[in-house]
């Protein structure tokens, strides 16, 4: 199935990694386990003392906002999706609070032992879904306030906001994997391109059959949208196949980046009715192509087909790696801000495409900053500051815990044990003591 490896024969029972069918997976020195049947666990966030106060504060804000939104006497709106979806959001919030209170009571005896297991699962699912549904509700709010996406504009509006949000979501996922997700990715035994290609293939299948109303005439850009869906699932299937070596180990590939470039090129040549819309779509396509090109450079030249989690510098991130996620944020915002109604409104207000694009880039900078700040907050609790900040530019030298760091800890532990045993020996064992010290050093 595999074999253990350690560069120091003196410390054979402290094993830094397992070389098996899924590649080299780092192991803790205290418990060398088979990562296939019992994989090493990734660092988990601690239970912060601010968890409950922040949850309570956020819940109170949501309740106050809910009632203010329904009780005010100001501007009135026709029946809309924002008002309808608010009830669903509040039900999820109530369920999340109820699960949290139940878990806080620590009822674990009898039937509560079984219920608690499902309550933990439900609490986690609702909590992870809350940022997504909150983002959707904010979009609904903006659409409702401006009176967009009604009548014939609905389909085009849905395409822009769904795909734009998908690009932003993809950028957020790349940021998470880049900064705090590499240990989880190593445990899966698959490369990042496997999951990217799988998602691209699934998305392409959906686009192939939803971009045109089958049974009706092909209009406007139906054929271009459908052909893009075909490219996605074809390239996605190839990317899934190329993401593993013959022995089953993960392998990097460039197919997801190539799909991003092709999508950007197609979008930059998208025919538009307004000059402003043409310029915005062109810059959107260029930005998306730049994201794909940056990804190719990252995989081929920065990482040289390795995972970000490497044995040499797994605690550091190359500055180039931030470029692809940021460009995906920007691409998503540009595409969401390029609907027909938005372009008509800006053209009527004589807003130039340069000013509009710079504003959207500014929003992307702030969004990227916000995500990085949240991930830093998570990492500060998941990997507490027992690390030493003696790296370059103040970087933590042993965060996350590296193979070298674990090996150094193992050697120190072993040497301490050897010295303790030698101190207890009689002076007659001086020769053995010298030999042991010679081997240890």
Secondary structure, 3 states (H helix, E strand, C coil): CEEEECCCHHHCCCCCEEEECCEEEECCCCCCCCCCCCCCCCCCCCCCCHHHHHHHHHHHHHHHHHHHHHHCCCCCCCCCHHHHHHHHHHHHHHHHHHHHHHHHCCCCCCCHHHHHHHHHHHHHHHHHHHHHHHHHHHHHHHHHHHCCCCHHHHHHHHHHHHHHHHHHHHHHHHHHHHHCCHHHHHHHCCCHHHHHHHHHHHHHHHHHHHCCCCCCCCCCCHHHHHHHHHHHHHHHHHHHHHCECCCCCECCCCHHHHHHHHHHHHHHCCCCCCHHHHHHHHHHHHHHHHHHHHHHHHHHHHCCCCCCCCCCCCCCCCCCHHHHHHHHHHHHHHHHCCCHHHHHHHHHCCCCHHHHHHHHHHHHHHHHHHHHHHHHHHHHHHCCCCCCCCCHHHCCCCCCCCHHHHHHHHHHHHHHHHHHHHHHCCHHHHHHHHHHHHHHC
